[in-house]
């Protein structure tokens, strides 16, 4: 069960302005591959801009304090943002959280096509995502 940093998600009410800032001021680029395909009818329907330094992505997502309620999940990853790690074995990681007594929300692939996502809180209430990308997912 290997984890690698995949992206940082910043929740904002100004997606377009933030995207311009991160591209023009920080020199980040729009990723050419591994861009999430949002499931806007199933989970989160907000706008998102994606930028990258070539290795780690930044997702600039429209803030949505109600997304968790609409998805039937306790943890809302777009109320104030989150940090995300990719794993090669989501089932083992989920079992690890359960063994540690860490509650989590299993969003499955409701928000992103081909990504099985779980969200949980660290001790300071920061949201953490761990996801596994399905073989052949965009």
N, CA, C and O atoms as CSV, one atom per row, in Angstrom:
chain,resi,resn,atom,element,x,y,z
A,1,UNK,N,N,0.857,-1.174,0.000
A,1,UNK,CA,C,0.000,0.000,0.000
A,1,UNK,C,C,0.898,1.230,0.000
A,1,UNK,O,O,1.284,1.732,1.056
A,2,UNK,N,N,1.214,1.693,-1.157
A,2,UNK,CA,C,2.093,2.854,-1.310
A,2,UNK,C,C,1.247,4.105,-1.510
A,2,UNK,O,O,0.264,4.078,-2.250
A,3,UNK,N,N,1.625,5.209,-0.850
A,3,UNK,CA,C,0.962,6.499,-1.040
A,3,UNK,C,C,1.938,7.477,-1.674
A,3,UNK,O,O,3.109,7.532,-1.297
A,4,UNK,N,N,1.446,8.255,-2.649
A,4,UNK,CA,C,2.231,9.329,-3.237
A,4,UNK,C,C,1.364,10.581,-3.293
A,4,UNK,O,O,0.168,10.505,-3.577
A,5,UNK,N,N,1.968,11.723,-3.023
A,5,UNK,CA,C,1.234,12.977,-3.091
A,5,UNK,C,C,0.762,13.183,-4.527
A,5,UNK,O,O,1.556,13.104,-5.464
A,6,UNK,N,N,-0.523,13.446,-4.696
A,6,UNK,CA,C,-1.072,13.637,-6.033
A,6,UNK,C,C,-1.490,15.080,-6.282
A,6,UNK,O,O,-1.119,15.669,-7.298
A,7,UNK,N,N,-2.271,15.660,-5.346
A,7,UNK,CA,C,-2.705,17.043,-5.550
A,7,UNK,C,C,-3.073,17.711,-4.238
A,7,UNK,O,O,-3.317,17.066,-3.218
A,8,UNK,N,N,-3.102,19.019,-4.313
A,8,UNK,CA,C,-3.627,19.863,-3.244
A,8,UNK,C,C,-4.857,20.533,-3.824
A,8,UNK,O,O,-4.808,21.078,-4.926
A,9,UNK,N,N,-5.958,20.496,-3.091
A,9,UNK,CA,C,-7.207,21.103,-3.543
A,9,UNK,C,C,-7.449,22.359,-2.728
A,9,UNK,O,O,-7.487,22.318,-1.499
A,10,UNK,N,N,-7.614,23.483,-3.429
A,10,UNK,CA,C,-7.950,24.736,-2.770
A,10,UNK,C,C,-9.385,25.078,-3.112
A,10,UNK,O,O,-9.737,25.158,-4.289
A,11,UNK,N,N,-10.224,25.283,-2.098
A,11,UNK,CA,C,-11.619,25.667,-2.324
A,11,UNK,C,C,-11.683,27.185,-2.454
A,11,UNK,O,O,-11.103,27.911,-1.648
A,12,UNK,N,N,-12.401,27.661,-3.486
A,12,UNK,CA,C,-12.440,29.081,-3.783
A,12,UNK,C,C,-13.790,29.474,-4.369
A,12,UNK,O,O,-14.520,28.633,-4.895
A,13,UNK,N,N,-14.104,30.728,-4.275
A,13,UNK,CA,C,-15.287,31.264,-4.942
A,13,UNK,C,C,-14.902,31.957,-6.250
A,13,UNK,O,O,-15.762,32.516,-6.931
A,14,UNK,N,N,-13.590,31.921,-6.610
A,14,UNK,CA,C,-13.091,32.613,-7.806
A,14,UNK,C,C,-12.190,31.684,-8.616
A,14,UNK,O,O,-10.991,31.934,-8.738
A,15,UNK,N,N,-12.757,30.625,-9.163
A,15,UNK,CA,C,-11.972,29.613,-9.868
A,15,UNK,C,C,-11.174,30.231,-11.019
A,15,UNK,O,O,-9.970,29.999,-11.124
A,16,UNK,N,N,-11.822,31.007,-11.872
A,16,UNK,CA,C,-11.128,31.590,-13.028
A,16,UNK,C,C,-9.978,32.491,-12.640
A,16,UNK,O,O,-8.885,32.392,-13.196
A,17,UNK,N,N,-10.224,33.365,-11.689
A,17,UNK,CA,C,-9.183,34.291,-11.233
A,17,UNK,C,C,-8.018,33.540,-10.599
A,17,UNK,O,O,-6.856,33.887,-10.810
A,18,UNK,N,N,-8.338,32.511,-9.821
A,18,UNK,CA,C,-7.287,31.705,-9.198
A,18,UNK,C,C,-6.461,30.979,-10.259
A,18,UNK,O,O,-5.238,30.902,-10.140
A,19,UNK,N,N,-7.113,30.446,-11.293
A,19,UNK,CA,C,-6.392,29.725,-12.342
A,19,UNK,C,C,-5.406,30.649,-13.051
A,19,UNK,O,O,-4.264,30.268,-13.306
A,20,UNK,N,N,-5.848,31.855,-13.364
A,20,UNK,CA,C,-4.961,32.831,-14.008
A,20,UNK,C,C,-3.777,33.144,-13.098
A,20,UNK,O,O,-2.637,33.196,-13.561
A,21,UNK,N,N,-4.036,33.353,-11.810
A,21,UNK,CA,C,-2.977,33.649,-10.858
A,21,UNK,C,C,-1.941,32.523,-10.825
A,21,UNK,O,O,-0.744,32.782,-10.946
A,22,UNK,N,N,-2.389,31.284,-10.663
A,22,UNK,CA,C,-1.456,30.168,-10.540
A,22,UNK,C,C,-0.682,29.922,-11.838
A,22,UNK,O,O,0.469,29.488,-11.798
A,23,UNK,N,N,-1.301,30.195,-12.977
A,23,UNK,CA,C,-0.586,30.048,-14.248
A,23,UNK,C,C,0.370,31.209,-14.473
A,23,UNK,O,O,1.543,30.992,-14.779
A,24,UNK,N,N,-0.120,32.458,-14.325
A,24,UNK,CA,C,0.685,33.626,-14.681
A,24,UNK,C,C,1.720,33.997,-13.632
A,24,UNK,O,O,2.847,34.349,-13.979
A,25,UNK,N,N,1.363,33.925,-12.370
A,25,UNK,CA,C,2.280,34.343,-11.307
A,25,UNK,C,C,3.232,33.223,-10.914
A,25,UNK,O,O,4.426,33.460,-10.729
A,26,UNK,N,N,2.711,31.993,-10.783
A,26,UNK,CA,C,3.558,30.883,-10.358
A,26,UNK,C,C,4.130,30.080,-11.524
A,26,UNK,O,O,5.001,29.232,-11.330
A,27,UNK,N,N,3.640,30.347,-12.731
A,27,UNK,CA,C,4.168,29.651,-13.905
A,27,UNK,C,C,3.737,28.202,-14.015
A,27,UNK,O,O,4.382,27.422,-14.715
A,28,UNK,N,N,2.650,27.818,-13.332
A,28,UNK,CA,C,2.167,26.448,-13.443
A,28,UNK,C,C,1.450,26.275,-14.779
A,28,UNK,O,O,1.032,27.250,-15.401
A,29,UNK,N,N,1.315,25.032,-15.207
A,29,UNK,CA,C,0.709,24.720,-16.494
A,29,UNK,C,C,-0.527,23.863,-16.302
A,29,UNK,O,O,-0.713,23.244,-15.254
A,30,UNK,N,N,-1.365,23.832,-17.318
A,30,UNK,CA,C,-2.513,22.928,-17.317
A,30,UNK,C,C,-1.968,21.526,-17.571
A,30,UNK,O,O,-1.219,21.327,-18.527
A,31,UNK,N,N,-2.329,20.546,-16.732
A,31,UNK,CA,C,-1.796,19.191,-16.945
A,31,UNK,C,C,-2.252,18.611,-18.277
A,31,UNK,O,O,-3.387,18.823,-18.704
A,32,UNK,N,N,-1.353,17.874,-18.927
A,32,UNK,CA,C,-1.668,17.260,-20.214
A,32,UNK,C,C,-2.255,15.873,-20.055
A,32,UNK,O,O,-2.904,15.370,-20.973
A,33,UNK,N,N,-2.041,15.240,-18.905
A,33,UNK,CA,C,-2.582,13.903,-18.675
A,33,UNK,C,C,-2.982,13.783,-17.204
A,33,UNK,O,O,-2.655,14.638,-16.380
A,34,UNK,N,N,-3.685,12.719,-16.903
A,34,UNK,CA,C,-4.130,12.428,-15.539
A,34,UNK,C,C,-5.029,13.535,-14.978
A,34,UNK,O,O,-4.991,13.833,-13.784
A,35,UNK,N,N,-5.832,14.135,-15.852
A,35,UNK,CA,C,-6.770,15.175,-15.421
A,35,UNK,C,C,-8.079,14.485,-15.043
A,35,UNK,O,O,-8.627,13.731,-15.848
A,36,UNK,N,N,-8.588,14.725,-13.844
A,36,UNK,CA,C,-9.825,14.064,-13.420
A,36,UNK,C,C,-11.009,14.437,-14.313
A,36,UNK,O,O,-11.142,15.578,-14.755
A,37,UNK,N,N,-11.853,13.458,-14.561
A,37,UNK,CA,C,-13.108,13.683,-15.274
A,37,UNK,C,C,-14.195,13.734,-14.213
A,37,UNK,O,O,-14.508,12.719,-13.591
A,38,UNK,N,N,-14.770,14.912,-14.006
A,38,UNK,CA,C,-15.740,15.101,-12.934
A,38,UNK,C,C,-17.072,14.440,-13.257
A,38,UNK,O,O,-17.536,14.474,-14.396
A,39,UNK,N,N,-17.676,13.842,-12.246
A,39,UNK,CA,C,-19.002,13.222,-12.338
A,39,UNK,C,C,-20.012,14.242,-11.832
A,39,UNK,O,O,-20.550,14.085,-10.737
A,40,UNK,N,N,-20.274,15.277,-12.607
A,40,UNK,CA,C,-21.075,16.410,-12.143
A,40,UNK,C,C,-22.518,16.050,-11.815
A,40,UNK,O,O,-23.168,16.788,-11.074
A,41,UNK,N,N,-23.039,14.960,-12.330
A,41,UNK,CA,C,-24.423,14.560,-12.039
A,41,UNK,C,C,-24.500,13.648,-10.819
A,41,UNK,O,O,-25.597,13.377,-10.333
A,42,UNK,N,N,-23.368,13.168,-10.313
A,42,UNK,CA,C,-23.387,12.172,-9.244
A,42,UNK,C,C,-22.836,12.664,-7.912
A,42,UNK,O,O,-23.216,12.135,-6.867
A,43,UNK,N,N,-21.967,13.646,-7.915
A,43,UNK,CA,C,-21.333,14.050,-6.670
A,43,UNK,C,C,-21.153,15.537,-6.584
A,43,UNK,O,O,-22.019,16.248,-6.073
A,44,UNK,N,N,-20.038,16.011,-7.079
A,44,UNK,CA,C,-19.687,17.421,-6.989
A,44,UNK,C,C,-19.879,18.064,-8.355
A,44,UNK,O,O,-19.325,17.587,-9.345
A,45,UNK,N,N,-20.656,19.140,-8.423
A,45,UNK,CA,C,-20.978,19.737,-9.722
A,45,UNK,C,C,-20.302,21.079,-9.952
A,45,UNK,O,O,-20.605,21.748,-10.940
A,46,UNK,N,N,-19.400,21.493,-9.075
A,46,UNK,CA,C,-18.759,22.791,-9.216
A,46,UNK,C,C,-17.688,22.832,-10.288
A,46,UNK,O,O,-17.238,21.799,-10.785
A,47,UNK,N,N,-17.288,24.053,-10.634
A,47,UNK,CA,C,-16.196,24.251,-11.591
A,47,UNK,C,C,-14.864,23.955,-10.908
A,47,UNK,O,O,-14.695,24.217,-9.718
A,48,UNK,N,N,-13.927,23.411,-11.668
A,48,UNK,CA,C,-12.582,23.135,-11.167
A,48,UNK,C,C,-11.590,23.483,-12.267
A,48,UNK,O,O,-11.795,23.132,-13.429
A,49,UNK,N,N,-10.523,24.166,-11.903
A,49,UNK,CA,C,-9.396,24.394,-12.812
A,49,UNK,C,C,-8.230,23.554,-12.296
A,49,UNK,O,O,-8.048,23.403,-11.088
A,50,UNK,N,N,-7.454,23.017,-13.209
A,50,UNK,CA,C,-6.338,22.153,-12.846
A,50,UNK,C,C,-5.031,22.782,-13.329
A,50,UNK,O,O,-4.927,23.198,-14.482
A,51,UNK,N,N,-4.035,22.849,-12.442
A,51,UNK,CA,C,-2.699,23.311,-12.803
A,51,UNK,C,C,-1.681,22.356,-12.183
A,51,UNK,O,O,-1.989,21.624,-11.243
A,52,UNK,N,N,-0.467,22.378,-12.723
A,52,UNK,CA,C,0.556,21.464,-12.222
A,52,UNK,C,C,1.944,22.070,-12.381
A,52,UNK,O,O,2.170,22.937,-13.225
A,53,UNK,N,N,2.852,21.603,-11.565
A,53,UNK,CA,C,4.257,21.958,-11.713
A,53,UNK,C,C,4.981,20.904,-12.545
A,53,UNK,O,O,6.201,20.958,-12.699
A,54,UNK,N,N,4.231,19.949,-13.078
A,54,UNK,CA,C,4.794,18.855,-13.849
A,54,UNK,C,C,4.827,17.556,-13.069
A,54,UNK,O,O,5.004,16.484,-13.646
A,55,UNK,N,N,4.656,17.649,-11.761
A,55,UNK,CA,C,4.651,16.458,-10.917
A,55,UNK,C,C,3.420,16.427,-10.024
A,55,UNK,O,O,2.703,15.427,-9.994
A,56,UNK,N,N,3.167,17.510,-9.296
A,56,UNK,CA,C,2.040,17.590,-8.369
A,56,UNK,C,C,1.007,18.554,-8.935
A,56,UNK,O,O,1.351,19.636,-9.410
A,57,UNK,N,N,-0.257,18.157,-8.881
A,57,UNK,CA,C,-1.329,19.017,-9.365
A,57,UNK,C,C,-1.881,19.881,-8.233
A,57,UNK,O,O,-1.786,19.527,-7.057
A,58,UNK,N,N,-2.457,21.020,-8.612
A,58,UNK,CA,C,-3.272,21.846,-7.729
A,58,UNK,C,C,-4.649,21.919,-8.366
A,58,UNK,O,O,-4.782,22.294,-9.531
A,59,UNK,N,N,-5.676,21.559,-7.601
A,59,UNK,CA,C,-7.054,21.613,-8.082
A,59,UNK,C,C,-7.710,22.823,-7.437
A,59,UNK,O,O,-7.771,22.926,-6.212
A,60,UNK,N,N,-8.192,23.722,-8.251
A,60,UNK,CA,C,-8.831,24.951,-7.789
A,60,UNK,C,C,-10.335,24.754,-7.966
A,60,UNK,O,O,-10.868,24.925,-9.063
A,61,UNK,N,N,-11.004,24.397,-6.887
A,61,UNK,CA,C,-12.400,23.957,-6.948
A,61,UNK,C,C,-13.343,24.985,-6.350
A,61,UNK,O,O,-13.047,25.609,-5.331
A,62,UNK,N,N,-14.483,25.146,-7.002
A,62,UNK,CA,C,-15.512,26.029,-6.462
A,62,UNK,C,C,-15.926,25.503,-5.087
A,62,UNK,O,O,-16.290,24.338,-4.930
A,63,UNK,N,N,-15.860,26.384,-4.110
A,63,UNK,CA,C,-16.240,26.047,-2.740
A,63,UNK,C,C,-17.716,25.619,-2.729
A,63,UNK,O,O,-18.564,26.275,-3.334
A,64,UNK,N,N,-18.010,24.513,-2.036
A,64,UNK,CA,C,-19.388,24.019,-1.968
A,64,UNK,C,C,-19.644,23.406,-0.596
A,64,UNK,O,O,-19.397,22.217,-0.394
A,65,UNK,N,N,-20.138,24.212,0.353
A,65,UNK,CA,C,-20.377,23.698,1.704
A,65,UNK,C,C,-21.460,22.626,1.779
A,65,UNK,O,O,-21.575,21.948,2.801
A,66,UNK,N,N,-22.249,22.455,0.736
A,66,UNK,CA,C,-23.339,21.469,0.751
A,66,UNK,C,C,-23.007,20.171,0.014
A,66,UNK,O,O,-23.837,19.262,-0.009
A,67,UNK,N,N,-21.839,20.056,-0.579
A,67,UNK,CA,C,-21.505,18.878,-1.392
A,67,UNK,C,C,-21.601,17.585,-0.598
A,67,UNK,O,O,-22.103,16.587,-1.113
A,68,UNK,N,N,-21.138,17.579,0.624
A,68,UNK,CA,C,-21.214,16.373,1.443
A,68,UNK,C,C,-22.646,15.943,1.693
A,68,UNK,O,O,-22.960,14.755,1.621
A,69,UNK,N,N,-23.516,16.894,1.984
A,69,UNK,CA,C,-24.927,16.572,2.204
A,69,UNK,C,C,-25.544,15.953,0.958
A,69,UNK,O,O,-26.236,14.938,1.042
A,70,UNK,N,N,-25.293,16.570,-0.211
A,70,UNK,CA,C,-25.874,16.062,-1.453
A,70,UNK,C,C,-25.366,14.666,-1.798
A,70,UNK,O,O,-26.096,13.864,-2.380
A,71,UNK,N,N,-24.125,14.375,-1.442
A,71,UNK,CA,C,-23.539,13.065,-1.733
A,71,UNK,C,C,-23.813,12.055,-0.625
A,71,UNK,O,O,-23.462,10.882,-0.758
A,72,UNK,N,N,-24.439,12.497,0.472
A,72,UNK,CA,C,-24.717,11.588,1.584
A,72,UNK,C,C,-23.464,11.206,2.353
A,72,UNK,O,O,-23.382,10.106,2.899
A,73,UNK,N,N,-22.485,12.109,2.402
A,73,UNK,CA,C,-21.206,11.834,3.061
A,73,UNK,C,C,-20.937,12.830,4.181
A,73,UNK,O,O,-21.323,13.995,4.093
A,74,UNK,N,N,-20.287,12.372,5.217
A,74,UNK,CA,C,-19.958,13.219,6.356
A,74,UNK,C,C,-18.834,14.192,6.003
A,74,UNK,O,O,-18.933,15.382,6.302
A,75,UNK,N,N,-17.777,13.707,5.375
A,75,UNK,CA,C,-16.625,14.551,5.058
A,75,UNK,C,C,-16.883,15.250,3.724
A,75,UNK,O,O,-17.192,14.608,2.720
A,76,UNK,N,N,-16.751,16.571,3.733
A,76,UNK,CA,C,-16.944,17.385,2.536
A,76,UNK,C,C,-15.580,17.898,2.071
A,76,UNK,O,O,-14.998,18.758,2.731
A,77,UNK,N,N,-15.060,17.395,0.958
A,77,UNK,CA,C,-13.723,17.779,0.508
A,77,UNK,C,C,-13.634,19.132,-0.182
A,77,UNK,O,O,-12.530,19.587,-0.481
A,78,UNK,N,N,-14.758,19.790,-0.445
A,78,UNK,CA,C,-14.717,21.070,-1.145
A,78,UNK,C,C,-15.324,22.207,-0.319
A,78,UNK,O,O,-15.691,23.247,-0.866
A,79,UNK,N,N,-15.428,22.010,0.985
A,79,UNK,CA,C,-15.861,23.111,1.856
A,79,UNK,C,C,-14.683,24.039,2.114
A,79,UNK,O,O,-14.835,25.260,2.089
A,80,UNK,N,N,-13.507,23.463,2.362
A,80,UNK,CA,C,-12.321,24.281,2.607
A,80,UNK,C,C,-11.066,23.704,1.975
A,80,UNK,O,O,-9.966,24.182,2.252
A,81,UNK,N,N,-11.203,22.691,1.137
A,81,UNK,CA,C,-10.052,22.120,0.449
A,81,UNK,C,C,-9.505,20.882,1.138
A,81,UNK,O,O,-9.985,20.482,2.199
A,82,UNK,N,N,-8.497,20.284,0.522
A,82,UNK,CA,C,-7.908,19.054,1.057
A,82,UNK,C,C,-6.569,18.782,0.368
A,82,UNK,O,O,-6.216,19.413,-0.628
A,83,UNK,N,N,-5.845,17.825,0.932
A,83,UNK,CA,C,-4.621,17.320,0.326
A,83,UNK,C,C,-4.900,15.878,-0.085
A,83,UNK,O,O,-5.585,15.150,0.635
A,84,UNK,N,N,-4.376,15.458,-1.238
A,84,UNK,CA,C,-4.731,14.143,-1.771
A,84,UNK,C,C,-3.505,13.297,-2.082
A,84,UNK,O,O,-2.505,13.772,-2.620
A,85,UNK,N,N,-3.623,12.030,-1.724
A,85,UNK,CA,C,-2.598,11.035,-2.011
A,85,UNK,C,C,-3.208,9.944,-2.873
A,85,UNK,O,O,-4.384,9.608,-2.731
A,86,UNK,N,N,-2.406,9.400,-3.758
A,86,UNK,CA,C,-2.836,8.269,-4.579
A,86,UNK,C,C,-2.244,7.000,-3.992
A,86,UNK,O,O,-1.090,6.981,-3.565
A,87,UNK,N,N,-3.042,5.940,-3.975
A,87,UNK,CA,C,-2.578,4.648,-3.497
A,87,UNK,C,C,-2.715,3.613,-4.603
A,87,UNK,O,O,-3.446,3.813,-5.573
A,88,UNK,N,N,-2.015,2.529,-4.446
A,88,UNK,CA,C,-2.136,1.418,-5.381
A,88,UNK,C,C,-3.050,0.329,-4.830
A,88,UNK,O,O,-3.258,-0.696,-5.480
A,89,UNK,N,N,-3.606,0.551,-3.610
A,89,UNK,CA,C,-4.472,-0.470,-2.997
A,89,UNK,C,C,-5.435,0.191,-2.005
A,89,UNK,O,O,-5.170,0.226,-0.803
A,90,UNK,N,N,-6.543,0.709,-2.513
A,90,UNK,CA,C,-7.497,1.433,-1.674
A,90,UNK,C,C,-8.130,0.529,-0.620
A,90,UNK,O,O,-8.407,0.986,0.490
A,91,UNK,N,N,-8.364,-0.738,-0.940
A,91,UNK,CA,C,-8.987,-1.650,0.026
A,91,UNK,C,C,-8.082,-1.860,1.241
A,91,UNK,O,O,-8.554,-1.851,2.378
A,92,UNK,N,N,-6.803,-2.045,1.004
A,92,UNK,CA,C,-5.863,-2.220,2.115
A,92,UNK,C,C,-5.756,-0.938,2.922
A,92,UNK,O,O,-5.676,-0.986,4.150
A,93,UNK,N,N,-5.753,0.212,2.249
A,93,UNK,CA,C,-5.668,1.459,2.986
A,93,UNK,C,C,-6.921,1.688,3.828
A,93,UNK,O,O,-6.827,2.144,4.968
A,94,UNK,N,N,-8.078,1.379,3.281
A,94,UNK,CA,C,-9.336,1.512,4.030
A,94,UNK,C,C,-9.299,0.616,5.266
A,94,UNK,O,O,-9.699,1.045,6.348
A,95,UNK,N,N,-8.827,-0.619,5.121
A,95,UNK,CA,C,-8.704,-1.533,6.260
A,95,UNK,C,C,-7.724,-0.985,7.295
A,95,UNK,O,O,-7.922,-1.152,8.498
A,96,UNK,N,N,-6.678,-0.337,6.822
A,96,UNK,CA,C,-5.700,0.295,7.717
A,96,UNK,C,C,-6.368,1.399,8.545
A,96,UNK,O,O,-6.157,1.480,9.755
A,97,UNK,N,N,-7.177,2.253,7.892
A,97,UNK,CA,C,-7.898,3.289,8.634
A,97,UNK,C,C,-8.818,2.671,9.684
A,97,UNK,O,O,-8.873,3.143,10.819
A,98,UNK,N,N,-9.532,1.627,9.310
A,98,UNK,CA,C,-10.439,0.962,10.248
A,98,UNK,C,C,-9.672,0.389,11.439
A,98,UNK,O,O,-10.122,0.498,12.580
A,99,UNK,N,N,-8.509,-0.222,11.173
A,99,UNK,CA,C,-7.685,-0.775,12.260
A,99,UNK,C,C,-7.182,0.322,13.188
A,99,UNK,O,O,-6.983,0.090,14.380
A,100,UNK,N,N,-6.975,1.519,12.641
A,100,UNK,CA,C,-6.515,2.655,13.437
A,100,UNK,C,C,-7.673,3.390,14.118
A,100,UNK,O,O,-7.444,4.305,14.909
A,101,UNK,N,N,-8.903,2.997,13.820
A,101,UNK,CA,C,-10.072,3.652,14.395
A,101,UNK,C,C,-10.361,5.025,13.794
A,101,UNK,O,O,-10.936,5.886,14.460
A,102,UNK,N,N,-9.964,5.229,12.540
A,102,UNK,CA,C,-10.154,6.520,11.861
A,102,UNK,C,C,-11.440,6.458,11.037
A,102,UNK,O,O,-11.516,5.675,10.091
A,103,UNK,N,N,-12.450,7.258,11.370
A,103,UNK,CA,C,-13.658,7.286,10.537
A,103,UNK,C,C,-13.367,7.981,9.213
A,103,UNK,O,O,-12.529,8.879,9.140
A,104,UNK,N,N,-14.076,7.551,8.163
A,104,UNK,CA,C,-13.854,8.110,6.836
A,104,UNK,C,C,-15.165,8.118,6.061
A,104,UNK,O,O,-16.121,7.427,6.415
A,105,UNK,N,N,-15.187,8.911,5.003
A,105,UNK,CA,C,-16.296,8.916,4.053
A,105,UNK,C,C,-15.809,8.264,2.766
A,105,UNK,O,O,-14.798,8.677,2.199
A,106,UNK,N,N,-16.521,7.256,2.313
A,106,UNK,CA,C,-16.170,6.562,1.081
A,106,UNK,C,C,-17.020,7.126,-0.056
A,106,UNK,O,O,-18.180,6.747,-0.217
A,107,UNK,N,N,-16.443,8.024,-0.836
A,107,UNK,CA,C,-17.151,8.651,-1.953
A,107,UNK,C,C,-17.169,7.744,-3.180
A,107,UNK,O,O,-17.855,8.048,-4.156
A,108,UNK,N,N,-16.427,6.634,-3.147
A,108,UNK,CA,C,-16.358,5.773,-4.326
A,108,UNK,C,C,-15.931,6.590,-5.528
A,108,UNK,O,O,-14.952,7.334,-5.468
A,109,UNK,N,N,-16.676,6.449,-6.632
A,109,UNK,CA,C,-16.351,7.239,-7.830
A,109,UNK,C,C,-17.453,8.260,-8.125
A,109,UNK,O,O,-17.686,8.599,-9.285
A,110,UNK,N,N,-18.130,8.750,-7.084
A,110,UNK,CA,C,-19.211,9.728,-7.268
A,110,UNK,C,C,-18.726,11.063,-7.825
A,110,UNK,O,O,-19.440,11.696,-8.603
A,111,UNK,N,N,-17.533,11.501,-7.446
A,111,UNK,CA,C,-17.061,12.829,-7.849
A,111,UNK,C,C,-16.158,12.790,-9.077
A,111,UNK,O,O,-16.189,13.711,-9.893
A,112,UNK,N,N,-15.355,11.738,-9.220
A,112,UNK,CA,C,-14.404,11.640,-10.334
A,112,UNK,C,C,-14.521,10.265,-10.977
A,112,UNK,O,O,-14.415,9.242,-10.301
A,113,UNK,N,N,-14.737,10.249,-12.274
A,113,UNK,CA,C,-14.842,8.984,-13.013
A,113,UNK,C,C,-13.536,8.201,-12.908
A,113,UNK,O,O,-12.460,8.726,-13.191
A,114,UNK,N,N,-13.645,6.952,-12.501
A,114,UNK,CA,C,-12.482,6.075,-12.456
A,114,UNK,C,C,-11.573,6.246,-11.257
A,114,UNK,O,O,-10.531,5.596,-11.175
A,115,UNK,N,N,-11.951,7.113,-10.323
A,115,UNK,CA,C,-11.169,7.270,-9.094
A,115,UNK,C,C,-12.036,6.830,-7.927
A,115,UNK,O,O,-13.140,7.345,-7.748
A,116,UNK,N,N,-11.552,5.885,-7.132
A,116,UNK,CA,C,-12.228,5.527,-5.885
A,116,UNK,C,C,-11.612,6.399,-4.792
A,116,UNK,O,O,-10.434,6.258,-4.464
A,117,UNK,N,N,-12.419,7.303,-4.231
A,117,UNK,CA,C,-11.921,8.287,-3.269
A,117,UNK,C,C,-12.495,8.038,-1.879
A,117,UNK,O,O,-13.683,7.755,-1.725
A,118,UNK,N,N,-11.638,8.149,-0.876
A,118,UNK,CA,C,-12.082,8.201,0.511
A,118,UNK,C,C,-11.511,9.470,1.128
A,118,UNK,O,O,-10.427,9.920,0.756
A,119,UNK,N,N,-12.246,10.038,2.069
A,119,UNK,CA,C,-11.858,11.277,2.728
A,119,UNK,C,C,-11.967,11.090,4.231
A,119,UNK,O,O,-12.874,10.419,4.723
A,120,UNK,N,N,-11.024,11.695,4.957
A,120,UNK,CA,C,-11.032,11.631,6.411
A,120,UNK,C,C,-10.305,12.849,6.949
A,120,UNK,O,O,-9.719,13.621,6.190
A,121,UNK,N,N,-10.347,13.017,8.260
A,121,UNK,CA,C,-9.736,14.177,8.908
A,121,UNK,C,C,-8.456,13.784,9.625
A,121,UNK,O,O,-8.351,12.691,10.181
A,122,UNK,N,N,-7.475,14.696,9.607
A,122,UNK,CA,C,-6.300,14.522,10.455
A,122,UNK,C,C,-6.640,15.075,11.841
A,122,UNK,O,O,-7.742,15.595,12.022
A,123,UNK,N,N,-5.736,14.984,12.828
A,123,UNK,CA,C,-6.062,15.444,14.184
A,123,UNK,C,C,-6.406,16.929,14.293
A,123,UNK,O,O,-7.009,17.346,15.282
A,124,UNK,N,N,-6.033,17.738,13.290
A,124,UNK,CA,C,-6.337,19.164,13.330
A,124,UNK,C,C,-7.512,19.518,12.408
A,124,UNK,O,O,-7.713,20.687,12.082
A,125,UNK,N,N,-8.287,18.507,11.989
A,125,UNK,CA,C,-9.482,18.653,11.153
A,125,UNK,C,C,-9.203,19.081,9.722
A,125,UNK,O,O,-10.092,19.622,9.064
A,126,UNK,N,N,-7.994,18.856,9.223
A,126,UNK,CA,C,-7.718,19.041,7.802
A,126,UNK,C,C,-8.235,17.813,7.060
A,126,UNK,O,O,-8.084,16.690,7.541
A,127,UNK,N,N,-8.840,18.018,5.896
A,127,UNK,CA,C,-9.366,16.900,5.117
A,127,UNK,C,C,-8.241,16.286,4.289
A,127,UNK,O,O,-7.465,16.991,3.644
A,128,UNK,N,N,-8.173,14.961,4.323
A,128,UNK,CA,C,-7.207,14.199,3.531
A,128,UNK,C,C,-7.991,13.272,2.611
A,128,UNK,O,O,-8.941,12.613,3.033
A,129,UNK,N,N,-7.585,13.234,1.367
A,129,UNK,CA,C,-8.137,12.293,0.387
A,129,UNK,C,C,-7.094,11.230,0.103
A,129,UNK,O,O,-5.906,11.530,-0.009
A,130,UNK,N,N,-7.538,9.987,-0.014
A,130,UNK,CA,C,-6.721,8.922,-0.588
A,130,UNK,C,C,-7.579,8.314,-1.681
A,130,UNK,O,O,-8.738,7.961,-1.459
A,131,UNK,N,N,-6.993,8.197,-2.864
A,131,UNK,CA,C,-7.742,7.622,-3.977
A,131,UNK,C,C,-6.901,6.613,-4.742
A,131,UNK,O,O,-5.670,6.637,-4.715
A,132,UNK,N,N,-7.617,5.726,-5.424
A,132,UNK,CA,C,-6.973,4.791,-6.340
A,132,UNK,C,C,-7.604,5.002,-7.707
A,132,UNK,O,O,-8.826,5.043,-7.842
A,133,UNK,N,N,-6.771,5.132,-8.697
A,133,UNK,CA,C,-7.228,5.303,-10.072
A,133,UNK,C,C,-7.412,3.926,-10.699
A,133,UNK,O,O,-6.502,3.098,-10.674
A,134,UNK,N,N,-8.589,3.688,-11.260
A,134,UNK,CA,C,-8.865,2.423,-11.907
A,134,UNK,C,C,-8.016,2.274,-13.161
A,134,UNK,O,O,-7.707,3.260,-13.830
A,135,UNK,N,N,-7.644,1.056,-13.471
A,135,UNK,CA,C,-6.913,0.797,-14.709
A,135,UNK,C,C,-7.734,1.300,-15.887
A,135,UNK,O,O,-8.929,1.017,-15.981
A,136,UNK,N,N,-7.103,2.037,-16.776
A,136,UNK,CA,C,-7.776,2.546,-17.961
A,136,UNK,C,C,-8.599,3.796,-17.752
A,136,UNK,O,O,-9.193,4.306,-18.702
A,137,UNK,N,N,-8.651,4.309,-16.517
A,137,UNK,CA,C,-9.403,5.537,-16.254
A,137,UNK,C,C,-8.683,6.712,-16.890
A,137,UNK,O,O,-7.454,6.733,-16.964
A,138,UNK,N,N,-9.466,7.704,-17.354
A,138,UNK,CA,C,-8.821,8.876,-17.981
A,138,UNK,C,C,-7.910,9.625,-17.016
A,138,UNK,O,O,-7.302,10.627,-17.392
